[in-house]
Amino acid sequence: MEELLEDIQAAKLDLEKDLARYPDLCLALDYWKSKKGDRIAPARADIDPVDIPRLLPRVMLVDVESTEGSAPDFHYRLSGTGIRNVHGYDATGLRPLDLKPPIYGKLIHAHYRAAAEARTPLAHVIVMITNKKQRSYARLILPLSEDGETINMLMTVDSGTQNMLQEFLETLQAIGERD
């Protein structure tokens, strides 16, 4: 029987209240803040892989391609080995809209667009339910800027805590209580 996506959902995480559940994402955010200084975002050159070896397998670098008057598009420049192992393929060179299934690619594209336009870190818990299994993970999106104004790259970090549907449900409940 072919695996079919039945549902996909995402919940935005509050960086102050919710991210504490994911120590590795807190580490990534703290590192990003230390490199950013008083700019809107650090440059790619400010990020040294030697500083974050534990995160590297779960890091993706995403080029932000903007043209005047149109929405940004995105291309994967680098996909960590941990992400490749989970997805079963290397996304390097692909666009989020190329990801399968298409509804997943559209969701990821929308998250990247929101982070690039807001010029601020964003975090989500994403859950995918298929007819065979369910998978959930938390992901942090960190903008990068070469000129200190324009977001030209995103660095994403997937949490090492994976397949935690209970975490997703608790997050949804906590968000509902705040709204």
Sine and cosine of phi, psi and omega as CSV:
sin_phi,cos_phi,sin_psi,cos_psi,sin_omega,cos_omega
0.00,0.00,0.75,-0.66,0.00,-1.00
-0.95,0.32,0.60,-0.80,0.03,-1.00
-0.98,0.19,0.83,-0.56,-0.04,-1.00
-0.85,-0.52,0.72,-0.70,0.05,-1.00
-0.95,0.32,0.80,-0.59,0.02,-1.00
-0.98,-0.20,-0.53,0.85,-0.02,-1.00
-0.33,-0.94,0.52,-0.85,0.12,-0.99
-0.65,-0.76,0.72,-0.70,-0.01,-1.00
-0.64,-0.76,0.40,-0.92,0.07,-1.00
-0.63,-0.78,0.58,-0.81,0.09,-1.00
-0.81,-0.58,0.78,-0.62,0.03,-1.00
-0.96,0.29,0.70,-0.72,0.02,-1.00
-0.99,-0.12,0.65,-0.76,0.14,-0.99
-0.98,0.22,0.83,-0.56,-0.08,-1.00
-0.89,0.45,-0.44,0.90,0.00,-1.00
-1.00,0.04,-0.66,0.75,-0.14,-0.99
-1.00,-0.08,-0.63,0.78,-0.17,-0.99
-0.99,-0.11,-0.46,0.89,-0.14,-0.99
-0.93,0.37,-0.34,0.94,-0.01,-1.00
-0.85,0.52,-0.38,0.93,0.05,-1.00
-0.93,0.37,-0.26,0.96,-0.10,-0.99
-0.82,-0.57,0.99,0.11,-0.07,-1.00
-0.83,0.56,-0.57,0.82,0.00,-1.00
-0.93,0.36,-0.56,0.83,0.06,-1.00
-0.95,0.30,-0.55,0.83,0.10,-0.99
-0.89,0.45,-0.67,0.74,0.05,-1.00
-0.86,0.51,-0.71,0.71,0.01,-1.00
-0.90,0.45,-0.69,0.73,0.00,-1.00
-0.91,0.41,-0.68,0.73,0.03,-1.00
-0.89,0.46,-0.65,0.76,0.03,-1.00
-0.89,0.46,-0.72,0.69,0.02,-1.00
-0.85,0.53,-0.73,0.69,0.00,-1.00
-0.88,0.48,-0.64,0.77,-0.02,-1.00
-0.92,0.40,-0.49,0.87,0.00,-1.00
-1.00,0.06,-0.39,0.92,-0.07,-1.00
-0.97,0.25,-0.59,0.81,-0.07,-1.00
0.87,0.50,-0.74,-0.67,-0.02,-1.00
-0.99,-0.11,0.17,0.99,0.06,-1.00
-0.99,0.10,0.18,-0.98,0.05,-1.00
-0.94,0.34,-0.47,0.88,-0.01,-1.00
-0.28,-0.96,0.46,-0.89,0.10,-0.99
-0.96,0.29,0.28,-0.96,0.12,-0.99
-1.00,0.08,0.33,-0.95,0.05,-1.00
-0.84,0.54,-0.62,0.79,-0.01,-1.00
-0.90,0.43,-0.34,0.94,0.03,-1.00
-0.97,0.24,-0.33,0.94,-0.06,-1.00
-1.00,0.00,0.90,-0.43,-0.02,-1.00
-0.95,-0.31,0.90,-0.43,-0.01,-1.00
-0.81,0.59,-0.48,0.88,0.01,-1.00
-0.88,0.47,-0.48,0.88,-0.03,-1.00
-0.97,0.24,-0.37,0.93,-0.12,-0.99
-0.74,-0.68,0.78,0.63,-0.11,-0.99
-0.88,0.48,-0.57,0.82,-0.02,-1.00
-0.92,0.39,-0.45,0.89,-0.05,-1.00
-1.00,0.07,-0.42,0.91,-0.19,-0.98
-0.77,0.64,-0.67,0.74,0.00,-1.00
-0.88,0.47,-0.35,0.94,-0.07,-1.00
-0.93,-0.36,0.33,0.94,0.00,-1.00
-0.98,-0.20,0.64,-0.77,0.18,-0.98
-0.82,-0.58,0.62,-0.79,0.16,-0.99
-0.95,-0.32,0.76,-0.65,-0.12,-0.99
-0.82,-0.57,0.87,-0.49,0.08,-1.00
-0.96,0.27,0.71,-0.71,0.08,-1.00
-0.98,-0.20,0.88,-0.47,-0.02,-1.00
-0.94,-0.35,0.93,-0.36,-0.04,-1.00
-0.89,-0.45,0.66,-0.76,0.15,-0.99
-0.80,-0.59,0.54,-0.84,-0.04,-1.00
-0.78,0.63,0.81,-0.59,0.10,-1.00
0.99,0.15,0.07,1.00,0.03,-1.00
-0.76,-0.65,0.35,-0.94,0.00,-1.00
-0.92,0.38,0.51,-0.86,0.00,-1.00
-0.92,0.39,0.46,-0.89,0.14,-0.99
-0.88,-0.47,0.26,-0.97,-0.13,-0.99
-0.68,-0.73,0.59,-0.81,0.08,-1.00
-0.70,-0.72,0.67,-0.75,0.03,-1.00
-0.98,0.22,0.87,-0.49,0.06,-1.00
-1.00,0.06,-0.58,0.82,-0.07,-1.00
-0.50,-0.86,0.65,-0.76,0.06,-1.00
-0.76,-0.65,0.86,-0.51,-0.02,-1.00
-0.89,0.46,0.42,-0.91,-0.05,-1.00
-0.89,0.47,-0.55,0.83,0.03,-1.00
-0.91,0.42,-0.62,0.79,0.03,-1.00
-0.94,0.34,-0.67,0.74,0.04,-1.00
-0.86,0.50,-0.65,0.76,-0.02,-1.00
-0.90,0.43,-0.63,0.77,-0.01,-1.00
-0.93,0.36,-0.71,0.70,-0.08,-1.00
-0.99,0.13,-0.34,0.94,0.03,-1.00
1.00,0.09,0.13,0.99,0.06,-1.00
-0.36,-0.93,0.28,-0.96,0.02,-1.00
-1.00,-0.04,0.86,-0.51,-0.03,-1.00
-1.00,0.10,-0.08,1.00,-0.01,-1.00
-0.80,0.60,0.78,-0.63,-0.01,-1.00
1.00,-0.01,-0.29,0.96,0.02,-1.00
-1.00,0.10,0.23,-0.97,0.16,-0.99
-0.97,-0.25,0.43,-0.90,0.08,-1.00
-0.82,0.57,-0.59,0.81,0.00,-1.00
-0.93,0.36,-0.17,0.99,0.09,-1.00
-1.00,0.05,-0.22,0.98,-0.07,-1.00
-0.93,0.38,0.45,-0.89,0.03,-1.00
-0.93,-0.37,0.60,-0.80,-0.17,0.99
-0.94,0.33,0.32,-0.95,-0.07,-1.00
-0.82,0.57,-0.56,0.83,0.00,-1.00
-0.91,0.42,-0.56,0.83,0.06,-1.00
-0.92,0.39,-0.73,0.69,0.03,-1.00
-0.86,0.52,-0.64,0.77,0.02,-1.00
-0.91,0.41,-0.64,0.77,0.02,-1.00
-0.90,0.43,-0.74,0.68,0.00,-1.00
-0.89,0.46,-0.69,0.72,0.04,-1.00
-0.84,0.54,-0.70,0.71,0.00,-1.00
-0.89,0.45,-0.64,0.77,0.03,-1.00
-0.90,0.43,-0.69,0.73,0.01,-1.00
-0.89,0.45,-0.68,0.73,0.00,-1.00
-0.88,0.48,-0.69,0.73,0.01,-1.00
-0.88,0.48,-0.68,0.73,-0.01,-1.00
-0.92,0.39,-0.66,0.75,-0.01,-1.00
-0.91,0.40,-0.66,0.75,-0.02,-1.00
-0.96,0.29,-0.61,0.79,0.00,-1.00
-0.98,0.22,-0.35,0.94,-0.02,-1.00
0.84,0.55,0.64,0.77,-0.03,-1.00
-0.53,-0.85,0.43,-0.90,0.05,-1.00
-0.89,0.46,0.57,-0.82,0.09,-1.00
-0.71,-0.70,0.53,-0.85,0.05,-1.00
-0.71,-0.70,0.56,-0.83,0.00,-1.00
-0.63,-0.78,0.43,-0.90,0.29,-0.96
-0.96,-0.27,0.77,-0.64,-0.03,-1.00
-0.87,-0.49,0.71,-0.70,0.05,-1.00
-0.79,-0.61,0.73,-0.68,0.07,-1.00
-0.87,-0.50,0.76,-0.64,0.01,-1.00
-0.88,-0.48,0.83,-0.56,0.06,-1.00
-0.91,-0.42,0.05,-1.00,0.05,-1.00
-0.95,0.31,-0.12,0.99,-0.01,-1.00
-0.91,-0.40,-0.50,0.86,-0.07,-1.00
-0.32,-0.95,0.09,-1.00,0.11,-0.99
-0.77,-0.64,0.54,-0.84,-0.01,-1.00
-0.64,-0.77,0.70,-0.71,0.09,-1.00
-0.66,-0.75,0.47,-0.88,0.02,-1.00
-0.38,-0.92,0.37,-0.93,0.09,-1.00
-0.97,-0.24,0.59,-0.81,-0.02,-1.00
-0.65,-0.76,0.68,-0.74,0.04,-1.00
-0.94,-0.34,0.72,-0.69,0.05,-1.00
-0.93,-0.38,0.84,-0.54,-0.05,-1.00
-0.89,-0.46,0.89,-0.46,0.02,-1.00
-0.95,0.30,0.52,-0.85,0.08,-1.00
-0.80,-0.61,0.54,-0.84,-0.05,-1.00
-0.60,-0.80,0.83,-0.56,0.04,-1.00
-0.96,0.27,-0.58,0.82,-0.09,-1.00
-0.98,-0.22,0.04,1.00,0.00,-1.00
0.99,0.17,0.04,1.00,0.00,-1.00
-0.76,-0.65,-0.75,0.66,-0.10,-1.00
-1.00,-0.08,0.76,-0.65,0.07,-1.00
-0.99,0.16,0.92,-0.40,-0.03,-1.00
-0.92,-0.39,-0.05,1.00,0.03,-1.00
-0.41,-0.91,0.47,-0.88,0.12,-0.99
-0.85,-0.53,0.63,-0.78,0.15,-0.99
-0.92,-0.38,0.86,-0.51,0.04,-1.00
-0.95,-0.31,0.53,-0.85,0.04,-1.00
-0.73,-0.68,0.86,-0.51,0.11,-0.99
-1.00,0.06,0.63,-0.78,0.04,-1.00
-0.94,0.35,0.54,-0.84,0.12,-0.99
-0.93,0.37,-0.34,0.94,0.06,-1.00
-0.99,0.16,0.95,-0.30,-0.06,-1.00
-0.87,-0.50,0.32,-0.95,0.10,-0.99
0.83,0.56,0.67,0.74,-0.02,-1.00
-0.95,-0.32,0.96,0.26,-0.03,-1.00
-0.87,0.49,-0.59,0.81,0.03,-1.00
-0.86,0.51,-0.67,0.74,0.05,-1.00
-0.86,0.52,-0.67,0.74,0.00,-1.00
-0.88,0.47,-0.73,0.69,-0.02,-1.00
-0.90,0.43,-0.64,0.77,0.05,-1.00
-0.90,0.43,-0.63,0.78,0.03,-1.00
-0.90,0.44,-0.71,0.71,0.04,-1.00
-0.85,0.52,-0.67,0.74,0.00,-1.00
-0.91,0.43,-0.70,0.71,-0.01,-1.00
-0.89,0.45,-0.65,0.76,0.02,-1.00
-0.91,0.42,-0.66,0.75,0.03,-1.00
-0.88,0.47,-0.59,0.81,0.01,-1.00
-0.95,0.33,-0.46,0.89,0.00,-1.00
-0.99,0.16,-0.53,0.85,-0.07,-1.00
-0.95,0.31,0.00,0.00,0.00,0.00
